[in-house]
Amino acid sequence: MDPPTKRSQPRPKRPNFKRKGSRVGLDSNRKADHANAKKERFIQLMQQQRKTEQSKKAKRQMIAAKRQAREEKRMERNRAWRKLTKKGQPIMKERINYMLKELERMQ
């Protein structure tokens, strides 16, 4: 067997993590980076939540506006169809006027 050869260069020293003072310097940067990453993720999450809330709010407003328009249209139609003479006959003039308005809206 060959005798063990000596190293030409000394082995690089590893940091001693058992010593508290040496570890603080190494971990502090990692902790700061981790905290910054968490903060950035939190900010992105909050922005995403704001966007979704705004879109939901706009959608709710649009639905409410459509509902309001339907109710108004229904009330107008019921008003025209409800009118009767003293003897209980429908007033055709009101119904015809309502139908003409509907035709104008379609065009």
Buried (B, 14 or more C-beta within 10 A) or exposed (E): EEEEEEEEEEEEEEEEEEEEEEEEEEEEEEEEEEEEEEEEEEEEEEEEEEEEEEEEEEEEEEEEEEEEEEEEEEEEBEEBEEEEEEEEEEBEEBBEEBEEEEEEEEE
